[in-house]
Amino acid sequence: MTTQKTFHWFRKVAVAEGISFLLLLGVAMPLKYLANWPMGVRVMGSLHGALFVAFIILAWEVKTSARMPKPWLSKAFIASILPFGTILLDKQWKREAAALNS
């Protein structure tokens, strides 16, 4: 896979991972504790976990194929564990992907 395509998929997965994290925290967990419905956490947690693993793998692929500096991967990881982190960093990642094209 080309670096440009890897970065494209990384950004898509990053946004999906960020949204799944927000849904897990904002919808599934309140349903578990306020409505006694733990199935939401089980389903959303599994989806979020799969997206998180895909995010980390793709982040590593982008870092190595685009030869990003070492702190780039750390910043991506920190963004993935903060609510709204990956969504906010998407703008920066879009600029970095565009810079690879030129």
N, C-alpha and C positions, 0 to 999 in steps of 0.2 A: 504494500500500500504506500502511496506517495505521502510525503510529509504534509502536503496541503490537504489531502483527503483525511489523513489521520487527525489533523487539527480540526477539520470540519466535524468529524464524528466526536472528537473530544468535547467540543463546544456544545453539541447537541446533548450528549450524555451528561455534561456538567449542569446544564439547565434542568434536564429531567431529574437529576439527582437532587438538585436544590429544591425543586417543586415537591418531590416525594418526601424530602425531609420536613418541609413546611406542613405537608398534609399529615405526616406522621405525628408531628408535634401539635398541630393545631386542630386536627379532626380526630384522628384515630385514638390518641391518648385521652382526650376528654371523653370520647365515647366509652373507652374502657373504664375509666374511673367514675364518670358521672352517670352513665347509662348501663353500667355493668355489661358491656359488650366487648369482650377481649378479642373477638375475631378480627376486628378492624386493625388492631395492632399486629396481629399475626400476619395478615395479608399485606398491609402497607409496610410493615417491618421487613418482610421478605423481599418485597419489590425494592424498597430502599437499599437493602443490603446488596442485592444483585447490582443495582445501579452504582453503588459506592465502589464495589469491586471493579466494575467496568471503568468507572472514572479513574481509579488509581492506575489500572493497567494502561489506559489511554494516555493519562498524564505522563507516565513513564515513557511511553512510545513517543509522545510529542517532544519530551525533554531530550531524549537521545537522538531522534531523527532530525530535529530542528536545532540541535546543539544549544539548547537553552542553558543559561547559567544555573549553577547549583541551587541558589535560593528560589528559583522559579518553581521547582517541585515542592519545596517546603511551603511556599505561599499557596500553591494549589491545594495542598493537603489541609492547611489551616482554613482555607475558604470552604472546604467541603464539610468541616465540622461546625461551622458557624451558620446560624440561620441567615438566609439571603446571601451568603458569602459567594457561592458560585454564580448566582444571578448578577450580583454587583460586579464581579470580575469579568463577566462575559464581554463587556464593552472593551476592556483592556485586551482580552484574548482575541477579540475581533480585529483590533488594530495590529496585534502581533501576527495574526494570520495574514492580514493584508500586506504587512511588511515582508513576509516570506515570498509573496507573489511578485514583488518588484525587484 
